[in-house]
Amino acid sequence: MIKIIKYNDEEGRRLTEGLLSRSQLEHGNVQHIVDGILADIKANGDEALFRYTKEFDKFDVNKSNILVTKAEIEEAYSKVDDDLIRVIKRAAERIKAFHEKQKTNSWLEPSSNGEMLGQLIRPLERVGVYVPGGKAAYPSSVLMNIIPAKVAGVDEIVMTTPPSQNGSVYPTTIVAADIAGVDRIYKAGGAQAVGALAFGTETIPKVDKIVGPGNIFVALAKRSVYGYVNIDSVAGPSEILILADDSADPVFVAADLLSQAEHDELASAVLITDSAELAKKVQSEAEKQTELLERKDIIKKSIDNYGAIIVVNDFDQACELCNRIAPEHMELSTREPFALLPKIRNAGAIFLGHYTPEPLGDYMAGPNHVLPTGGTARFFSPLSIDDYIKKSSIISFSKSALEELGDDVIKFAKAEGLTAHANSVKVRL
């Protein structure tokens, strides 16, 4: 049963520390194993990649069968329900439309004195998207990672995903990737796939950035190759924080809490309310609904360890606590959610109103569902086309423009003891 806490500063501090200390990256010897795999891939390329794929995925992969073929893509479409294909296409259109609005242009601003400054925006040349295999397929994550890259204008988008023992890939994964606009799909998973994308092998090309979720091996591998390539983030457990008043429906609130708790045992589901009556109703409703859900064992562990209903004195106190937790997903389930919005400083995605459940954002709304976790919404943003571009500064000075600033540059350089810097300007004057 989800616990009800009467808020005070000590309880708030303890709860916040508990939520922010959750980690999927503290797993004993896993980092050592990951480092060994990455070193092997870097040194031995395809030979190591094929060896690990056979060992971990039980598929005898080679250069001739590692790439998903056009025939396999056509076969995947035949295996996916037509109505689901329609839904995936509709989601893709909405995701694309949202991310199109994020585009920014290069700019160049001349001045009358011969000075010209600007910024050049260019997409990355090649991006690698990691898609988990294992026990489930998540076509929504495929869309969320590939479509912004496509909108940004990335030249080549390659995807890796673990194969089954017979070398097949989830049909929904292939279909979603094809609809999103992927260029190539490789049958490779785990730390070995991350290594292949980061270093390049004879078969898989080196990329500029790796995005996408994965298990502990994938997360640690991404963290380890950062610097060789860029990465999106090292994602932590999922979380939802709901801020609700007595206008909220306890059935809705309980359902939304459980929708995140079912992700895994480290997921966090927290309700903050000023209504003791709502707190009790949500507690009862959550217990009732849990028993009807397929993943109830996971939900119970998540709720027991990282779930809570916090009763606060007022919404000023509630917003202060929300901003300290900086949740991945935040729902404002109140009479006037837009009135509270200016008080929310830290959240990955904010869902306003009684009829805006978090799963809407996971699948169909359009904004990206790859969000900062573990309190990192204090300084990180959702995945966007900004993650797939790079910016270059443009500087052009005429002789007269340089003369206006030259003496100041020389003085600054000398103050830092960099006389060669000063001389570079001096010889032009």
N, C-alpha and C positions, 0 to 999 in steps of 0.2 A: 504494500500500500504506500502511495506517495505521501511523504511526511508534510505536515503543516508547521511552519515556523513563524512565530511572532517576531517581526524584525527588530533587531537592535544593532548597534554598531559592531559588537563582537560577533554576533551571528552572521552579519553581513560580511565581515572580514573573513570569517572562517569559510563561509560558502564560496566567496569569490576565489580565495586561495585554492580551495578544493577543485573548483571547476577549471581554473587556469593551470593547475598542476597535472591535469590528465595528459598522458602522453602515450602515443603508440610507438615511440622511437626508443624506448628503453627496454630492450629485449636481449640482455646478456651478450651472447657471443655472435649475434646476428651481424653486427657491423664488421666483425673480423671476417665472416664468411663472405659478405658483400664485397669487401675490399679485395679478397682473393679472386672472386669472380671477375671483378672489373679489371684487375691487373692481367688476368688470363685473356680476357677479350682484347685488351689493348695490345698485348704481345702477339696473340695468335689468331685474331680475327675470326673468320668463318669457322675454322676448325674448332675453336673453343665454343662458339655460338651453337654450332650443330651438336656438339657433345653435350652441352648443358640442356639443350632442348630435348634430346633423347633421354637424358637422365631424369629431368624434372617433369617433362610433359609426356614422356613415353612415345614421342613421335620421332621417327627416323627422318629428320629433315635434311635437305641438301639444296644445292643451288638450283636444281630444276623444279623443286616443289615448295620452296619457301614463300614465293610470291603468290598471292591470291589472283587467279586468272579471271578473264572476262567470263569464261564458262561458269566458274564458281560463283561469280556475282549474279549471273542470270539464274543459276540454280537457287541461290539464296532468295531471290525475289519470288520464285515459285513456291518456296516453303513458308513465306510469311503471309499471314492473313491480309487480304486486300484492304480491309477496313483499318488495320493497324498501319499499313503503308500510307493510307490517306491521312491518318493522324500524325505520323512522322513527318509527312510533307507539310502539313499545316503548321506543325510546331516549327519546322525549319524556316518556313516563310516568316513567321512571327519573330523568331530569333534573328533572322537576317535583317528584317525591317528595323528592329530595335538597334542593332549594332551599326547599321548604316548611318544612324543619327550621331554616332560617336566620331565620325570622320573629321579630321582637321586638315587644313591645307598648309603646304609650305608657304613661306612669305619672304619678301625681299623689300626692304624699305630704304630707298635712296634719300640723301639729303643734298641741299644746295651746295654744301662745301666740299663735295667729292667723297663723302663717306657713305658707305652702303653696308647695312647690316641685315641679316635675315636668318631664317631657319629652314633647313631642307628636311623633309620627312620622307623616309623611304621604308617600304616593307622589308621584313627579313627575307632572305633568299630561300631558306629551307627550314621547315619546322617538323619535329617529330611528335606525334600524338600517341601516348600510351593508353591502351584500353584494356582493362582487366578481363580475364577469362573466368576460370574457376566455376563457382556454383551458380552464377547468375549473369545475365547480360543487361547492360544499361545503355540502350540506344540514346537516351536523353543526354548522357554525358558525352557521347560521340558527337552529337550535334553541337553541344555547348563549347566544345574545344576546337572543332574544325571550322564552324561557320564564321566566327570572328576573324580567324586567320584568312579565310577566303575573302571576307569583306575588306580586310586590311590590304589585300593584294599580294600575299605571300606567293612566291613563284612556285614552290613545290611543297606539298603537304604529304608526308609519309606517316603511316600508322603501323604500329606493332601491337599484336595481341596474341596471347598464348593459344596454341592449337589444342584440339582434343587428341586423344590417342590415335585416331584415324586420320588426323591432319585437317579436320574440318574446323571452321570458325562459326560461331553463332550466326545464323542467318540474319537476325535483327541487327547485329553489329555491322555486318557487311552492308545491308540495305541502308542503314542510317548513315554510314560513312560515304556510300555512293551518292546518296541524296545531298549530303552536306558538301560534297565536292572533293573528296580525298583523291590524291593522285595514285598512290600505291599502298597496298596493305601487305605487311609481312607477317608470317606465322612465327612469332617469337615473343616470349614473355619474360617476366622476372627481371632481376638485376642484369642478366645477360643481354636482354633487349635494350635496357637503358644504356649499358656500356657500348653496345653496337651503334646506337644513335649518337652517343657522345663522341666516340673515337672513330667511327666508321669501320666497316669491314669490306671484304671484297664484294659482298652482296648488298649490304645496307649502307647507304651513304651517310656521312657525317652531317649532322644538322646544326643549326645555329641555336635552337631552343627546344627544350623538351617540356611538354605539358601533359596533363592527365593524371588521374588518380591510380593508386595501386596498393598492394599490401605492404607490409613492413619492409620487405626486401627491395621493393620498387622505391618506396619513400626514402630509404637510406641510400640507395644507389643514386637517386636524383640529387640528394644533398651532397654526396661525395663527388659527383661530376660537375657540380656548379663551379664555374671558372673555366672549364674546358668548353662548356656551353652555358647558356642561360637556362633557367627553369622557371616555371610559374610559381610554385611554392611547395612546401612540404606540408601537406594537409593533415590536420588532426581530426579527432572524432567530431561527428556532427553535433549540432546543438540548436535548440530553439528556446527563446525567452518570450513569454507572452505577458503583456501588460494589459490587464482587464479591470473594468469596473463592474458594478452590479447590472449593467445593461447587457453584459455578455451572456450567451447561452452556454451553460455548463457542459452540455453535450458537445457543442462545437469545440470548446476549449480543451476538453479531455481528449477528443479525437486528434486535435492538432498536436498536443503534447506527445501522444503515443505514436504519431506518424514519424517523429524523429527518434523516439526511443527504440523503434524497431530496427534502426540501422545497425547498431552493435552495442555491446555491453558497456562501452565507454561513452556512448552518446548521452547528451545532457538534455533534460526537459524541465524547464522552470517556469512557473507561473508567479507573477507578482501582482497583487491586488490589494485594494483598500477595503474589500468586502469580505468579512469573516464568513458570511453566509455563502457567498460564491465559492470560497475556498473549500468549505465542507461539501458542497454539491459537486464540485469538480473532483474532489478526492473520491467520493462515492462513485461517480460516473466513470472515472478512469479505471477503477477496480473492476467495474461491471464490464466495460468494453474490452479490457485486456483479455478476459477469459474467452472472448469470441474471436480473437485474432490468431492467425497462424503462427506468428513469431512471438507468442506470449512469453516463452522462456527467456528470450533475449530482452524483451520489454521489461519483464520483472527485475532482471538484474540491473538493467540500465536505470530504472526508476529507483530501485533500492539504493544504488550507489551515487547516482548523480541527478536524481529528480528531487524537486522540492516545490512546495507552494508557500510563498512568503507573503505574510499579511503585513502591510506597511501602514503608517499613519496617514500619509497623503501622497499625491503623485509627484511632488517635488522630491521626496525621499525615494520614491520608486524610480524616477528618472536618473537620480544620482547613482543608484545601485546598478541600473541598466548600463550606464556609461562605464562603470567600473568593470563590469563583466564583458562588455563589448561583444555581444553575441554574433554568431554567424547569421542566424535568422531571428528577426524580431517581429512579433505581431502586436499591433496596437488595436486591441479589441475593446474599444470604449465608445461612448456616445459621440464624442467629437475627436476622432483620432488625429485630424489635421491640426488641431489646436495644440496637441502634444508634440508634433513633429519637430518644431524648432528646438525643443529641449533634448532631442536625441542626437548626440554627437558621434557615438561609436556603434555601428552595426553594419554587417555585410549587406543585408537586404531587409527592407522595412515593408511590412504588409499592413495596410490600413483598412480597418473596418471589419465588420462581422462576417462578410462574405468574400474575404480575401485570404483563404487558407494557404499555408506555406507550400503544399504540394502543387498549387497553381504555378508557383514560381519554378518549381523543379522541372515542370514539363512544358507548359503551354503559354505562359504570360509573355515571354520574350526576353526580359533581362537575363543575364547569365547566372546559372546556379552554381558556378565555381566561385566560392566565397571564402573570405578569410575566417579562420577558426582559432580557437584557443586564445581569445583576447586580442588577436592581431588586427581586428577591425579598427583598433586605435591608430594604425598606421598603414594598413594594407587595404586595397580596393578589390571589388569583384574582377574576375577575368574580363578583359575587354579588348578592343582592337589595339589599344595602347600597348598591350603585351606582345603584339606582333609587328611593331614598327620600331624604327630607330631614328634619332634626330641628329642632324649635323648643323653646327653653327656656320653661318656664312659671314665673312668679314672682307671688305674691300675698301682700301683707302687710296686716295690720290696723294700726290706729294704735298699739296697745300693742306689737306686734311691731316696728314701725318705731322706736319709742322705745328699744328694747333695743339696736339697732345704729346709731341715728342719729348719736350723737356720734362714733362711730368712722368713719362715712362722711364726716362733715364734716372730721375731722382728716386723713383720707387725701386728700380732695379738695384741701384747703388745702396739703398737702405737695407736691402736683403743680401748685400754682398755679392751680387751676381753681375760682375762688371762686363762679362761677355754679352749678357742680355742688353745692358746699357749701350755697349758698343754697336750692337746690331742696329739700333735706332740711330745712334750718333753718326755712323758712316753715311747715312742717307740724308742727314741734315747738313 
